Amino acid sequence: MLKNYNLASEDVTMKRILMVAMLLGVAAALAACGGQRTALDQGVALYKQGDCAAAQPFFDQTIARPNETMDIAYAYFLKAKCAENAGDAAGAYENYYAAKIVVCYDVATSTEHENLNTYARSEYCERILPDTLHKLAPDVGAAEVKAIKAKINAELNARYMQQFSTSTK
């Protein structure tokens, strides 16, 4: 009977060791998932801490290599907020305008017309960003507004055309 007790004790010990190993494996997997933050995630975290200067490279990286269209819009939007907070009306206008173009493109090409996100994006496209641009325009000046729009339209058009041309190769 004493031998059976030792075996039972060894089984309990083995089960505990396996449980600890399994928990460590789950913890490692969760840590790995949390460690895969995107450039946008890192930029947003820095923005929320009030460090726009440190966030800018992450926003630029997101714009250069986004995971999805709305990542570009959000990065431009936060860049605009940073510029606006710094008193840079032209920089804010440029980035808000770029965010508007991308958001409106996303709304126009979305196939999810019943989706609440599409309605929210539409609100940004049709009202929020245009109102913000209208308020900033006098501080920027008509000539600069025209130049900014031409610059952003050319950049985004070139980017779109580049993506289109590389997809056919």
Disulfide bonds with the S-S distance in Angstrom:
Cys52-Cys82 2.11
Cys104-Cys125 1.92
